[in-house]
């Protein structure tokens, strides 16, 4: 949950700086992170329940690109190229926050 909150804040801050007209507010920025997180969570439960190959979990991470792309396409009037770029930025922000959480919470104890 901390990772989702940090990622949502970073996405919101990015859109606040990049888009001055305010098409994306805090709730929309949160949905750009929360919807793929729910998809990944449910998908990983299904993968472990059905003993599916673990590489499918990596494929699920692409939902951090696909879901924001579809959400932005329906929420805004941006061009397709701009939507794809913003979706890629959401994917990168999510990757960075995941790495940050791993580094912070799996540090060896001295």
DSSP file (Angstrom, degrees, kcal/mol; ACC not computed):
  #  RESIDUE AA STRUCTURE BP1 BP2  ACC     N-H-->O    O-->H-N    N-H-->O    O-->H-N    TCO  KAPPA ALPHA  PHI   PSI    X-CA   Y-CA   Z-CA
    1    1 A X     >        0   0    0      0, 0.0     4,-2.3     0, 0.0     5,-0.2   0.000 360.0 360.0 360.0 -35.6    0.0    0.0    0.0
    2    2 A X  H  >  +     0   0    0      1,-0.2     4,-2.6     2,-0.2     5,-0.2   0.909 360.0  51.8 -64.0 -40.3    2.9    2.4    0.7
    3    3 A X  H  > S+     0   0    0      1,-0.2     4,-2.6     2,-0.2    -1,-0.2   0.901 109.6  49.2 -63.7 -40.6    4.2    1.7   -2.8
    4    4 A X  H  > S+     0   0    0      2,-0.2     4,-2.7     1,-0.2    -1,-0.2   0.908 111.7  49.2 -65.0 -41.8    0.9    2.5   -4.4
    5    5 A X  H  X S+     0   0    0     -4,-2.3     4,-2.2     2,-0.2    -2,-0.2   0.919 113.5  45.4 -64.9 -43.6    0.6    5.7   -2.4
    6    6 A X  H  X S+     0   0    0     -4,-2.6     4,-2.4     2,-0.2    -2,-0.2   0.929 115.0  47.4 -65.6 -44.4    4.1    6.8   -3.3
    7    7 A X  H  X S+     0   0    0     -4,-2.6     4,-2.5    -5,-0.2     5,-0.2   0.905 111.4  50.8 -64.1 -41.3    3.6    5.9   -7.0
    8    8 A X  H  X S+     0   0    0     -4,-2.7     4,-2.6     1,-0.2    -1,-0.2   0.899 110.6  49.6 -63.5 -39.7    0.2    7.7   -7.1
    9    9 A X  H  X S+     0   0    0     -4,-2.2     4,-2.8     2,-0.2    -2,-0.2   0.922 111.6  48.3 -63.8 -43.1    1.8   10.8   -5.6
   10   10 A X  H  X S+     0   0    0     -4,-2.4     4,-2.3     2,-0.2    -2,-0.2   0.889 112.6  48.3 -65.7 -38.7    4.6   10.7   -8.2
   11   11 A X  H  X S+     0   0    0     -4,-2.5     4,-2.4     2,-0.2     5,-0.2   0.925 112.9  48.5 -65.3 -43.8    2.2   10.2  -11.1
   12   12 A X  H  X S+     0   0    0     -4,-2.6     4,-2.3     1,-0.2    -2,-0.2   0.923 111.9  48.8 -61.5 -44.1    0.0   13.1   -9.8
   13   13 A X  H  X S+     0   0    0     -4,-2.8     4,-1.9     2,-0.2    -1,-0.2   0.887 110.0  52.5 -64.2 -38.6    3.1   15.3   -9.4
   14   14 A X  H  X S+     0   0    0     -4,-2.3     4,-2.9     1,-0.2     5,-0.3   0.949 112.7  43.3 -61.5 -48.4    4.2   14.5  -12.9
   15   15 A X  H  X S+     0   0    0     -4,-2.4     4,-2.3     1,-0.2     7,-0.2   0.834 110.4  56.9 -68.2 -31.0    0.8   15.4  -14.4
   16   16 A X  H  < S+     0   0    0     -4,-2.3    -1,-0.2    -5,-0.2    -2,-0.2   0.892 115.4  37.0 -64.7 -39.3    0.6   18.5  -12.3
   17   17 A X  H  < S+     0   0    0     -4,-1.9    -2,-0.2    -5,-0.2    -1,-0.2   0.897 124.0  40.4 -78.2 -42.5    3.9   19.7  -13.7
   18   18 A X  H  < S+     0   0    0     -4,-2.9     2,-0.7     1,-0.2    -3,-0.2   0.896 115.7  45.9 -79.0 -41.8    3.4   18.5  -17.3
   19   19 A X    ><  -     0   0    0     -4,-2.3     3,-0.8    -5,-0.3    -1,-0.2  -0.874  59.3-179.6-110.2 104.4   -0.3   19.3  -17.9
   20   20 A X  T 3  S+     0   0    0     -2,-0.7    -1,-0.1     1,-0.2    -2,-0.1   0.709  74.2  69.9 -76.0 -20.3   -1.2   22.8  -16.7
   21   21 A X  T 3  S-     0   0    0      1,-0.1    -1,-0.2     0, 0.0    -5,-0.1   0.594 102.6-124.1 -79.4  -8.4   -4.9   22.5  -17.7
   22   22 A X    <   +     0   0    0     -3,-0.8    -2,-0.1    -7,-0.2    -6,-0.1   0.828  58.1 147.6  77.6  33.0   -5.6   20.0  -14.9
   23   23 A X        +     0   0    0      1,-0.2     2,-0.6    -8,-0.1    -3,-0.1   0.851  69.1  52.3 -66.0 -33.1   -7.0   17.1  -16.9
   24   24 A X  S    S+     0   0    0     -5,-0.2    -1,-0.2    -9,-0.2     2,-0.1  -0.913  73.2 179.6-110.3 114.5   -5.6   14.6  -14.5
   25   25 A X     >  -     0   0    0     -2,-0.6     4,-2.3    -3,-0.0     5,-0.2  -0.316  47.9 -83.6 -99.6-171.6   -6.4   15.2  -10.8
   26   26 A X  H  > S+     0   0    0      1,-0.2     4,-2.1     2,-0.2     5,-0.1   0.858 126.9  51.7 -64.2 -37.3   -5.4   13.2   -7.8
   27   27 A X  H  > S+     0   0    0      2,-0.2     4,-2.0     1,-0.2    -1,-0.2   0.897 111.3  47.2 -68.2 -39.7   -8.2   10.7   -8.1
   28   28 A X  H  > S+     0   0    0      2,-0.2     4,-1.7     1,-0.2    -2,-0.2   0.898 111.4  51.2 -67.1 -40.3   -7.3   10.0  -11.7
   29   29 A X  H  X S+     0   0    0     -4,-2.3     4,-0.7     1,-0.2    -2,-0.2   0.891 110.2  50.0 -63.9 -38.8   -3.6    9.6  -10.9
   30   30 A X  H >X S+     0   0    0     -4,-2.1     4,-3.3     1,-0.2     3,-0.8   0.893 108.8  51.8 -65.8 -39.3   -4.5    7.2   -8.1
   31   31 A X  H 3X S+     0   0    0     -4,-2.0     4,-1.8     1,-0.2     5,-0.4   0.823 100.9  62.0 -68.0 -29.2   -6.6    5.1  -10.5
   32   32 A X  H 3< S+     0   0    0     -4,-1.7     4,-0.3     1,-0.2    -1,-0.2   0.752 118.1  29.2 -66.7 -22.3   -3.7    5.0  -13.0
   33   33 A X  H <X S+     0   0    0     -3,-0.8     4,-1.6    -4,-0.7    -2,-0.2   0.776 119.4  52.9-101.4 -38.5   -1.7    3.1  -10.3
   34   34 A X  H  X S+     0   0    0     -4,-3.3     4,-2.2     2,-0.2     5,-0.2   0.887 103.5  55.0 -71.5 -40.1   -4.5    1.3   -8.4
   35   35 A X  H  X S+     0   0    0     -4,-1.8     4,-2.1    -5,-0.2    -1,-0.2   0.951 112.1  42.3 -61.8 -50.5   -6.2   -0.4  -11.3
   36   36 A X  H  > S+     0   0    0     -5,-0.4     4,-2.7    -4,-0.3    -1,-0.2   0.870 111.5  57.1 -64.2 -32.1   -3.1   -2.1  -12.6
   37   37 A X  H  X S+     0   0    0     -4,-1.6     4,-2.4     2,-0.2    -1,-0.2   0.902 108.1  46.7 -63.9 -39.3   -2.1   -3.0   -9.0
   38   38 A X  H  X S+     0   0    0     -4,-2.2     4,-2.7     2,-0.2     5,-0.3   0.904 111.7  51.2 -67.7 -40.9   -5.4   -4.8   -8.5
   39   39 A X  H  X S+     0   0    0     -4,-2.1     4,-2.4     1,-0.2    -2,-0.2   0.925 113.1  45.1 -60.9 -44.6   -5.0   -6.6  -11.8
   40   40 A X  H  X S+     0   0    0     -4,-2.7     4,-2.6     2,-0.2     5,-0.2   0.908 113.0  51.3 -66.5 -41.8   -1.5   -7.7  -10.8
   41   41 A X  H  X S+     0   0    0     -4,-2.4     4,-1.7    -5,-0.2    -2,-0.2   0.946 114.8  40.9 -61.4 -50.3   -2.7   -8.8   -7.3
   42   42 A X  H  X S+     0   0    0     -4,-2.7     4,-2.2     1,-0.2    -1,-0.2   0.893 115.2  52.6 -66.9 -39.2   -5.6  -10.9   -8.6
   43   43 A X  H  X S+     0   0    0     -4,-2.4     4,-2.4    -5,-0.3    -2,-0.2   0.890 108.3  49.6 -63.9 -39.8   -3.4  -12.3  -11.4
   44   44 A X  H  X S+     0   0    0     -4,-2.6     4,-2.2     2,-0.2    -1,-0.2   0.845 108.9  52.7 -70.3 -32.4   -0.7  -13.4   -9.1
   45   45 A X  H  X S+     0   0    0     -4,-1.7     4,-2.3    -5,-0.2    -2,-0.2   0.922 111.2  47.3 -64.0 -42.8   -3.2  -15.1   -6.8
   46   46 A X  H  X S+     0   0    0     -4,-2.2     4,-2.3     2,-0.2     6,-0.2   0.895 109.9  53.2 -65.1 -39.7   -4.5  -17.0   -9.9
   47   47 A X  H  <>S+     0   0    0     -4,-2.4     5,-2.2     1,-0.2     4,-0.4   0.925 113.9  41.1 -62.4 -44.7   -1.0  -17.9  -11.0
   48   48 A X  H  <5S+     0   0    0     -4,-2.2     3,-0.5     3,-0.2    -1,-0.2   0.857 114.3  53.1 -73.0 -33.1   -0.1  -19.4   -7.6
   49   49 A X  H  <5S+     0   0    0     -4,-2.3    -2,-0.2     1,-0.2    -1,-0.2   0.896 117.5  35.7 -67.7 -39.6   -3.5  -21.1   -7.2
   50   50 A X  T  <5S-     0   0    0     -4,-2.3    -1,-0.2    -5,-0.2    -2,-0.2   0.325 107.0-122.2 -97.7   7.5   -3.3  -22.8  -10.5
   51   51 A X  T   5 +     0   0    0     -3,-0.5    -3,-0.2    -4,-0.4    -4,-0.1   0.884  51.1 170.1  52.9  43.4    0.4  -23.5  -10.4
   52   52 A X      < -     0   0    0     -5,-2.2    -1,-0.1    -6,-0.2    -5,-0.0  -0.346  45.3 -74.2 -77.5 164.0    0.9  -21.6  -13.6
   53   53 A X    >   -     0   0    0      1,-0.1     3,-1.5    -2,-0.1     4,-0.3  -0.317  38.3-129.1 -61.3 142.7    4.4  -20.7  -14.9
   54   54 A X  T >> S+     0   0    0      1,-0.3     3,-1.7     2,-0.2     4,-0.6   0.734 100.8  74.5 -67.8 -23.3    6.0  -17.8  -12.9
   55   55 A X  H 3> S+     0   0    0      1,-0.3     4,-1.4     2,-0.2     3,-0.4   0.734  82.9  70.1 -64.1 -19.6    6.9  -15.9  -16.1
   56   56 A X  H <> S+     0   0    0     -3,-1.5     4,-1.8     1,-0.2    -1,-0.3   0.801  89.5  62.2 -65.7 -26.9    3.2  -15.0  -16.4
   57   57 A X  H <> S+     0   0    0     -3,-1.7     4,-0.8    -4,-0.3    -1,-0.2   0.867 102.4  49.9 -65.4 -35.0    3.7  -12.8  -13.3
   58   58 A X  H  < S+     0   0    0     -4,-0.6     3,-0.5    -3,-0.4     4,-0.4   0.857 107.2  53.8 -70.6 -34.4    6.2  -10.7  -15.4
   59   59 A X  H >< S+     0   0    0     -4,-1.4     3,-1.5     1,-0.2    -2,-0.2   0.859 101.0  61.4 -65.6 -34.7    3.7  -10.5  -18.2
   60   60 A X  H >< S+     0   0    0     -4,-1.8     3,-2.2     1,-0.3    -1,-0.2   0.812  89.3  69.6 -61.3 -29.5    1.1   -9.1  -15.7
   61   61 A X  T >< S+     0   0    0     -4,-0.8     3,-1.7    -3,-0.5    -1,-0.3   0.729  82.8  73.2 -63.3 -19.8    3.4   -6.2  -15.0
   62   62 A X  T X> S+     0   0    0     -3,-1.5     4,-2.4    -4,-0.4     3,-2.0   0.660  76.0  79.5 -67.1 -14.2    2.6   -4.9  -18.5
   63   63 A X  H <> S+     0   0    0     -3,-2.2     4,-1.8     1,-0.3     5,-0.5   0.731  78.8  69.6 -65.8 -18.1   -0.8   -4.0  -17.1
   64   64 A X  H <4 S+     0   0    0     -3,-1.7    -1,-0.3    -4,-0.2    -2,-0.2   0.598 110.1  33.7 -73.1  -9.4    1.0   -0.9  -15.7
   65   65 A X  H <> S+     0   0    0     -3,-2.0     4,-1.7    -4,-0.1    -2,-0.2   0.753 121.0  46.0-103.0 -45.4    1.2    0.2  -19.3
   66   66 A X  H  X S+     0   0    0     -4,-2.4     4,-2.5     2,-0.2     5,-0.2   0.930 111.5  49.1 -68.3 -47.9   -2.0   -1.2  -20.8
   67   67 A X  H  X S+     0   0    0     -4,-1.8     4,-2.7     1,-0.2     5,-0.2   0.930 113.2  45.5 -63.6 -47.3   -4.4   -0.1  -18.1
   68   68 A X  H  > S+     0   0    0     -5,-0.5     4,-3.0     1,-0.2     5,-0.3   0.878 111.4  55.3 -62.8 -33.7   -3.2    3.6  -17.9
   69   69 A X  H  X S+     0   0    0     -4,-1.7     4,-2.0     2,-0.2    -2,-0.2   0.950 112.5  41.2 -60.9 -48.2   -3.3    3.6  -21.7
   70   70 A X  H  X S+     0   0    0     -4,-2.5     4,-1.5     2,-0.2    -2,-0.2   0.893 116.4  49.4 -68.1 -39.2   -6.9    2.6  -21.8
   71   71 A X  H  X S+     0   0    0     -4,-2.7     4,-2.1    -5,-0.2    -2,-0.2   0.935 113.1  45.8 -65.1 -45.7   -7.9    4.8  -18.9
   72   72 A X  H  X S+     0   0    0     -4,-3.0     4,-2.3     1,-0.2     6,-0.3   0.854 108.6  57.2 -66.1 -34.2   -6.2    7.9  -20.4
   73   73 A X  H  < S+     0   0    0     -4,-2.0    -1,-0.2    -5,-0.3    -2,-0.2   0.870 115.0  37.4 -64.0 -35.6   -7.7    7.2  -23.8
   74   74 A X  H  < S+     0   0    0     -4,-1.5    -2,-0.2    -3,-0.2    -1,-0.2   0.754 120.9  45.0 -86.4 -25.5  -11.2    7.3  -22.2
   75   75 A X  H  < S+     0   0    0     -4,-2.1     2,-0.2    -5,-0.1    -2,-0.2   0.776 114.7  35.0 -89.9 -27.6  -10.5   10.2  -19.7
   76   76 A X     <  -     0   0    0     -4,-2.3     7,-0.0    -5,-0.2   -52,-0.0  -0.687  66.3-128.8-126.0 173.2   -8.7   12.7  -21.9
   77   77 A X        +     0   0    0     -2,-0.2    -4,-0.1     2,-0.0    -3,-0.0   0.012  61.1 137.5-107.7  24.3   -8.5   14.0  -25.4
   78   78 A X        -     0   0    0     -6,-0.3    -2,-0.1     1,-0.1     2,-0.1  -0.255  60.8 -99.3 -67.5 158.4   -4.7   13.5  -25.7
   79   79 A X     >  -     0   0    0      1,-0.1     4,-2.4     4,-0.0     5,-0.2  -0.342  33.2-109.6 -72.1 162.2   -3.2   12.1  -28.9
   80   80 A X  H  > S+     0   0    0      1,-0.2     4,-2.5     2,-0.2     5,-0.2   0.880 118.7  52.1 -63.2 -38.8   -2.4    8.4  -29.0
   81   81 A X  H  > S+     0   0    0      2,-0.2     4,-2.2     1,-0.2    -1,-0.2   0.901 110.5  47.7 -63.9 -40.7    1.4    9.1  -29.0
   82   82 A X  H  > S+     0   0    0      2,-0.2     4,-2.6     1,-0.2    -2,-0.2   0.890 111.8  50.4 -67.3 -39.1    1.0   11.3  -25.9
   83   83 A X  H  X S+     0   0    0     -4,-2.4     4,-2.4     2,-0.2    -2,-0.2   0.906 110.5  49.6 -64.9 -41.5   -1.1    8.7  -24.2
   84   84 A X  H  X S+     0   0    0     -4,-2.5     4,-2.1     2,-0.2    -2,-0.2   0.901 111.8  48.7 -64.5 -40.2    1.5    6.0  -24.9
   85   85 A X  H  X S+     0   0    0     -4,-2.2     4,-1.9     2,-0.2    -2,-0.2   0.929 112.6  47.2 -65.1 -44.8    4.3    8.2  -23.6
   86   86 A X  H  X S+     0   0    0     -4,-2.6     4,-2.1     1,-0.2    -2,-0.2   0.875 111.0  52.1 -65.0 -36.9    2.4    9.0  -20.4
   87   87 A X  H  X S+     0   0    0     -4,-2.4     4,-2.1     2,-0.2    -1,-0.2   0.888 108.4  51.1 -65.8 -38.2    1.6    5.3  -20.0
   88   88 A X  H  X S+     0   0    0     -4,-2.1     4,-2.4     2,-0.2    -2,-0.2   0.876 108.4  52.4 -64.8 -36.8    5.2    4.4  -20.3
   89   89 A X  H  X S+     0   0    0     -4,-1.9     4,-2.8     2,-0.2    -2,-0.2   0.891 107.4  51.5 -66.3 -39.1    6.0    7.0  -17.7
   90   90 A X  H  X S+     0   0    0     -4,-2.1     4,-2.3     2,-0.2    -2,-0.2   0.907 110.1  50.1 -62.2 -41.3    3.5    5.4  -15.3
   91   91 A X  H  X S+     0   0    0     -4,-2.1     4,-2.3     2,-0.2    -2,-0.2   0.914 112.3  46.6 -61.8 -44.1    5.2    2.1  -15.9
   92   92 A X  H  X S+     0   0    0     -4,-2.4     4,-2.7     2,-0.2    -2,-0.2   0.910 111.2  51.3 -66.6 -42.6    8.6    3.6  -15.2
   93   93 A X  H  X S+     0   0    0     -4,-2.8     4,-2.3     1,-0.2    -1,-0.2   0.913 111.0  48.8 -60.9 -42.2    7.4    5.3  -12.0
   94   94 A X  H  X S+     0   0    0     -4,-2.3     4,-2.3     2,-0.2    -2,-0.2   0.919 111.2  49.7 -63.7 -43.1    5.9    2.0  -10.8
   95   95 A X  H  X S+     0   0    0     -4,-2.3     4,-2.4     1,-0.2    -2,-0.2   0.917 111.1  49.6 -61.4 -43.5    9.2    0.2  -11.5
   96   96 A X  H  X S+     0   0    0     -4,-2.7     4,-2.4     1,-0.2    -1,-0.2   0.911 111.9  47.2 -63.7 -42.7   11.2    2.8   -9.6
   97   97 A X  H  X S+     0   0    0     -4,-2.3     4,-2.3     2,-0.2    -1,-0.2   0.858 110.6  52.7 -70.2 -33.0    8.9    2.7   -6.6
   98   98 A X  H  X S+     0   0    0     -4,-2.3     4,-2.2     2,-0.2    -2,-0.2   0.933 111.2  46.2 -64.9 -44.0    9.0   -1.1   -6.6
   99   99 A X  H  X S+     0   0    0     -4,-2.4     4,-2.6     1,-0.2    -2,-0.2   0.908 111.2  53.3 -63.3 -41.0   12.8   -1.1   -6.6
  100  100 A X  H  X S+     0   0    0     -4,-2.4     4,-2.5     1,-0.2    -1,-0.2   0.912 109.1  48.4 -60.0 -43.8   12.7    1.6   -3.9
  101  101 A X  H  X S+     0   0    0     -4,-2.3     4,-2.4     2,-0.2    -1,-0.2   0.890 111.3  50.1 -65.7 -38.9   10.5   -0.6   -1.7
  102  102 A X  H  X S+     0   0    0     -4,-2.2     4,-1.2     1,-0.2    -2,-0.2   0.927 113.1  46.3 -64.0 -44.2   12.7   -3.6   -2.2
  103  103 A X  H  < S+     0   0    0     -4,-2.6    -2,-0.2     1,-0.2    -1,-0.2   0.908 116.6  44.3 -65.6 -41.6   15.8   -1.7   -1.3
  104  104 A X  H  < S+     0   0    0     -4,-2.5     3,-0.4    -5,-0.2    -2,-0.2   0.887 121.1  36.1 -71.4 -39.0   14.2   -0.1    1.8
  105  105 A X  H  < S+     0   0    0     -4,-2.4    -1,-0.2    -5,-0.2    -2,-0.2   0.437 116.1  49.2-102.7   1.0   12.5   -3.1    3.2
  106  106 A X  S  < S+     0   0    0     -4,-1.2    -1,-0.2    -5,-0.2     2,-0.2   0.099  73.4 135.1-122.4  23.5   15.0   -5.9    2.5
  107  107 A X        -     0   0    0     -3,-0.4     2,-0.1    -4,-0.2    -3,-0.0  -0.489  62.9-107.7 -69.0 138.3   18.2   -4.2    3.7
  108  108 A X        -     0   0    0     -2,-0.2     2,-0.3     1,-0.1    -1,-0.1  -0.418  32.5-115.9 -67.9 142.9   20.3   -6.6    5.8
  109  109 A X              0   0    0      1,-0.1    -1,-0.1    -2,-0.1    -3,-0.0  -0.614 360.0 360.0 -79.9 135.0   20.3   -5.9    9.5
  110  110 A X              0   0    0     -2,-0.3    -1,-0.1     0, 0.0    -2,-0.0   0.465 360.0 360.0 -84.2 360.0   23.7   -4.9   10.8
